[in-house]
């Protein structure tokens, strides 16, 4: 009886793994995730009904078939399939919202095997010590190319400079408790940037450092274009600093222009003015460029406001490998 009570107090863990065209790497990493789950069970850290949830983000290869096969082979594997490709952040959110009904804690991690799976044990220990959020933070970027390392550092510095609260060298490898998931479900943004949204939830948090490995197989699905798009989503959804910067720049340019007008009038009165098109063209181009830049930045915000007001679902689940509890989860 005492053993049953102890077992009942153990948290149920769900490992959430977004997948997009991962047919090459999934057969390799899925057993590794399962082995870590079994290890945590054996050490009495998580409940026996803990599981792994794969989220198929509209893959065009055999990823979903592999997930279905895994689910059929072992009850610890679960899978949901989105009706179409919605991007990494939406797929991750779909998994987080789905697992709320059957877990106490969840750990999100990419499918490619680059994040150190062994760090999950330290994350769970931190939760058992009272933390609701545990961030997985890279200890170094030795395995990255020079371009990848430089662009990633620029990304975090840009986020910080724009006033977006993020954890340096943290991507989407993290542990969240059930009450964090419940609070996160109240965030209704369409333009998602989970790295900036999770810190806004609050609660006690800590970080776990780990060494990131090279991708086991396949190719990266996060090129520079997607990093730029992610940065834009993060800045425009969590900060108004760019608009304030444009306002400040406009104010400075207005003062300079006013001084220039006074100077031109004085020179003209003194009879020292010299007709010249170069200076005029330079001024017009400069002012025009500033105006177009300002309109572009404001346009980014207006466009995102437009998408937010539509309140379209951020993801739609078309298939599951298990029976869902509660609502069907198709309108989040």
C-alpha positions as a printed Julia matrix, in Angstrom:
332×3 Matrix{Float64}:
   0.0    0.0     0.0
   2.84   2.35    0.85
   4.49   1.55   -2.5
   1.29   2.41   -4.34
   1.04   5.76   -2.55
   4.65   6.58   -3.41
   4.07   5.59   -7.01
   0.97   7.74   -7.19
   2.96  10.81   -6.14
   5.45  10.42   -8.98
   4.92  12.94  -11.8
   3.72  11.7   -15.18
   6.17  12.88  -17.82
   5.44  13.46  -21.5
   8.31  14.08  -23.91
   6.99  16.29  -26.73
   8.84  16.0   -30.05
   7.87  18.05  -33.14
   8.71  16.26  -36.39
   8.92  17.54  -39.94
  10.29  15.24  -42.65
  12.32  13.22  -40.13
  12.13   9.78  -41.75
  15.92   9.44  -41.68
  16.52  10.4   -38.06
  13.32   9.27  -36.29
  14.06   5.49  -36.34
  17.41   6.28  -34.69
  16.36   8.77  -32.02
  12.98   7.27  -31.04
  14.6    4.3   -29.21
  16.97   6.74  -27.49
  14.03   8.76  -26.14
  12.37   5.54  -25.01
  15.55   4.36  -23.27
  15.78   7.64  -21.32
  12.11   7.36  -20.37
  12.67   3.8   -19.11
  15.76   4.92  -17.16
  13.81   7.67  -15.39
  11.1    5.13  -14.53
  13.63   2.65  -13.15
  15.15   5.35  -10.94
  11.73   6.13   -9.47
  11.62   9.69  -10.78
   8.54   9.51  -13.02
   5.27   7.57  -13.11
   4.92   4.31  -15.08
   2.35   5.85  -17.44
   4.81   8.46  -18.74
   4.98   8.68  -22.52
   6.51  10.18  -25.65
   4.37  12.34  -27.93
   5.45  12.88  -31.53
   3.87  15.77  -33.44
   3.91  15.33  -37.2
   3.98  18.82  -38.69
   2.48  17.96  -42.08
   5.52  16.0   -43.26
   5.68  15.05  -46.95
   7.73  11.9   -46.35
   7.01   8.74  -44.3
   7.38  10.41  -40.9
   3.75   9.84  -39.91
   3.86   6.18  -40.97
   6.92   5.69  -38.78
   5.13   7.35  -35.84
   2.1    5.1   -36.34
   4.39   2.08  -36.37
   6.09   3.16  -33.16
   2.72   3.71  -31.44
   1.55   0.28  -32.52
   4.72  -1.35  -31.19
   4.69   0.23  -27.71
   2.07   2.1   -25.65
   4.71   4.58  -24.48
   4.75   6.09  -27.97
   1.94   8.44  -28.97
   1.47  10.57  -32.03
  -0.66  13.39  -33.42
  -0.69  14.57  -37.0
  -1.41  18.16  -37.99
  -3.65  18.69  -41.02
  -0.88  20.62  -42.77
   2.55  22.08  -42.13
   2.22  24.94  -39.61
   5.85  25.48  -38.63
   7.94  24.35  -35.68
   6.47  26.73  -33.09
   2.86  25.83  -33.88
   3.66  22.12  -33.94
   5.38  22.4   -30.59
   2.43  24.3   -29.14
   0.07  21.61  -30.45
   2.03  18.97  -28.57
   2.16  21.02  -25.36
  -1.58  21.67  -25.4
  -2.35  18.05  -26.26
  -0.32  16.56  -23.41
  -1.9   18.79  -20.76
  -4.68  16.28  -20.27
  -2.46  13.33  -19.37
   0.81  14.61  -17.86
   2.13  16.49  -14.83
   5.3   17.67  -16.56
   6.49  17.76  -20.15
   9.87  18.1   -21.79
  10.03  19.48  -25.32
  12.96  18.5   -27.5
  13.81  18.35  -31.19
  13.85  15.06  -33.04
  17.34  15.36  -34.56
  19.31  14.08  -31.56
  21.41  17.23  -31.19
  20.12  18.07  -27.7
  21.58  15.87  -24.97
  18.81  13.48  -23.94
  20.65  12.66  -20.7
  19.98  16.21  -19.47
  16.34  15.2   -18.92
  17.26  13.53  -15.63
  18.67  16.77  -14.24
  15.58  18.61  -15.48
  13.24  16.23  -13.66
  15.35  16.54  -10.5
  15.03  20.33  -10.69
  11.25  19.94  -10.98
  11.17  17.62   -7.97
  13.13  20.31   -6.1
  10.36  22.82   -6.78
  11.01  24.39  -10.2
   8.12  24.74  -12.65
  10.31  25.68  -15.63
  13.71  24.2   -16.43
  15.56  25.6   -19.45
  18.03  23.48  -21.38
  20.97  25.79  -22.14
  23.86  24.99  -24.44
  27.22  25.11  -22.68
  29.07  25.92  -25.91
  28.68  26.17  -29.69
  31.8   24.24  -30.68
  29.88  21.98  -33.07
  28.39  24.91  -35.01
  29.89  26.38  -38.17
  31.29  29.91  -37.93
  28.24  31.31  -39.74
  25.77  29.4   -37.57
  27.55  30.41  -34.38
  27.79  34.07  -35.41
  24.19  34.31  -36.62
  22.88  32.62  -33.45
  24.79  35.01  -31.21
  23.51  37.94  -33.27
  19.98  36.56  -32.88
  20.12  36.52  -29.08
  21.76  39.94  -28.92
  19.09  41.34  -31.24
  16.34  39.88  -29.07
  17.92  41.37  -25.95
  18.45  44.73  -27.62
  14.8   44.86  -28.7
  13.63  44.22  -25.13
  12.52  40.6   -25.64
  13.19  38.47  -22.55
  14.92  35.24  -23.58
  17.41  32.78  -22.06
  20.77  32.99  -23.83
  21.69  29.85  -25.82
  18.3   28.29  -25.06
  16.13  27.07  -27.92
  13.06  24.9   -27.21
  14.57  22.2   -25.0
  12.79  22.76  -21.68
  10.69  21.24  -18.94
   7.31  22.75  -18.1
   4.99  21.79  -15.25
   1.27  21.29  -15.7
   0.39  24.65  -14.18
   2.78  26.42  -16.57
   1.05  24.66  -19.47
  -2.32  25.75  -18.12
  -1.18  29.38  -17.97
   0.5   29.15  -21.36
  -2.82  27.99  -22.86
  -4.24  31.43  -22.01
  -1.8   33.11  -24.43
  -3.71  33.45  -27.68
  -1.07  34.85  -30.05
  -1.08  33.61  -33.62
   2.5   34.78  -34.22
   4.28  32.45  -31.81
   7.66  32.88  -30.18
   7.64  30.36  -27.33
  11.18  31.22  -26.21
   9.88  34.66  -25.26
   6.41  33.6   -24.11
   7.48  31.01  -21.52
   9.51  33.53  -19.42
   6.41  35.75  -19.33
   4.48  33.01  -17.5
   6.73  33.32  -14.48
   6.96  30.76  -11.65
  10.21  29.36  -10.26
  12.73  28.46  -12.97
  16.29  27.29  -13.41
  18.65  26.18  -16.18
  20.43  22.96  -17.01
  23.58  23.17  -19.13
  24.36  20.5   -21.69
  26.65  19.92  -24.66
  24.9   19.96  -28.03
  25.86  17.26  -30.54
  25.9   17.22  -34.32
  22.73  16.19  -36.12
  22.53  12.38  -36.29
  21.03  12.16  -39.79
  19.15  14.2   -42.37
  19.38  17.94  -42.92
  18.55  20.91  -40.72
  15.07  22.37  -41.2
  16.04  25.72  -39.67
  17.92  27.76  -42.29
  18.76  31.46  -42.01
  15.42  32.51  -43.55
  13.49  30.74  -40.79
  15.73  32.24  -38.11
  15.01  35.71  -39.49
  11.27  34.95  -39.56
  11.45  33.68  -35.97
  13.28  36.84  -34.91
  10.64  39.03  -36.56
   7.87  37.11  -34.81
   9.65  37.45  -31.49
  10.3   41.16  -31.82
   6.9   42.17  -33.19
   4.88  39.99  -30.81
   6.77  40.85  -27.62
   8.24  44.32  -28.12
   7.27  47.77  -29.46
  10.84  49.02  -29.26
  11.33  49.15  -33.07
   8.43  51.61  -33.39
   9.9   53.72  -30.59
  13.29  53.65  -32.3
  11.71  54.84  -35.54
   9.9   57.58  -33.62
  13.18  58.69  -32.04
  14.99  58.54  -35.38
  12.22  60.59  -37.0
  12.52  63.17  -34.25
  16.3   63.42  -34.74
  15.96  63.69  -38.53
  13.3   66.4   -38.08
  15.65  68.46  -35.91
  18.5   68.05  -38.42
  16.16  69.0   -41.26
  14.97  72.08  -39.37
  18.57  73.15  -38.77
  19.26  72.56  -42.46
  16.37  74.78  -43.48
  17.63  77.61  -41.24
  21.14  77.19  -42.64
  19.84  77.29  -46.22
  17.83  80.49  -45.54
  20.82  82.2   -43.88
  23.17  81.25  -46.72
  20.64  82.46  -49.27
  20.21  85.82  -47.49
  23.97  86.3   -47.33
  24.2   85.59  -51.05
  26.56  82.65  -50.69
  24.21  79.96  -52.0
  25.48  77.73  -54.82
  23.09  75.71  -56.93
  23.9   72.01  -56.75
  21.87  68.89  -57.35
  24.14  66.41  -55.48
  23.33  67.73  -52.01
  19.64  67.94  -52.81
  19.5   64.37  -54.16
  21.38  63.07  -51.11
  18.99  64.73  -48.7
  15.9   63.55  -50.58
  17.19  59.96  -50.76
  18.1   59.96  -47.07
  14.73  61.28  -45.96
  12.92  58.95  -48.38
  14.84  55.93  -47.1
  14.04  56.75  -43.48
  10.36  57.13  -44.35
  10.19  53.83  -46.22
  12.01  52.04  -43.39
   9.57  53.49  -40.87
   6.56  52.54  -42.99
   7.97  49.02  -43.41
   8.4   48.46  -39.68
   4.95  49.84  -38.89
   3.62  47.64  -41.7
   5.08  44.54  -40.02
   3.14  45.35  -36.87
  -0.05  46.15  -38.78
   0.22  42.87  -40.7
   0.6   40.88  -37.5
  -2.28  42.73  -35.88
  -4.34  41.79  -38.95
  -3.48  38.1   -38.48
  -4.2   38.25  -34.74
  -7.67  39.78  -35.26
  -8.7   36.91  -37.53
  -8.29  34.49  -34.59
  -7.71  31.55  -36.89
  -6.7   28.24  -35.26
  -2.96  27.96  -34.77
  -3.07  24.26  -35.61
  -5.59  21.58  -36.56
  -5.07  17.97  -35.54
  -6.22  15.55  -38.23
  -5.16  12.2   -36.72
  -4.1   10.63  -33.43
  -2.67   7.27  -32.55
  -4.68   7.27  -29.32
  -8.08   8.32  -28.02
  -8.12  11.93  -26.88
  -9.48  13.01  -23.5
 -11.79  16.01  -23.29
 -12.1   18.33  -26.3
 -10.76  17.37  -29.7
  -7.98  19.98  -29.63
  -8.65  21.1   -33.19
  -9.38  24.75  -32.58
  -6.46  25.99  -30.52
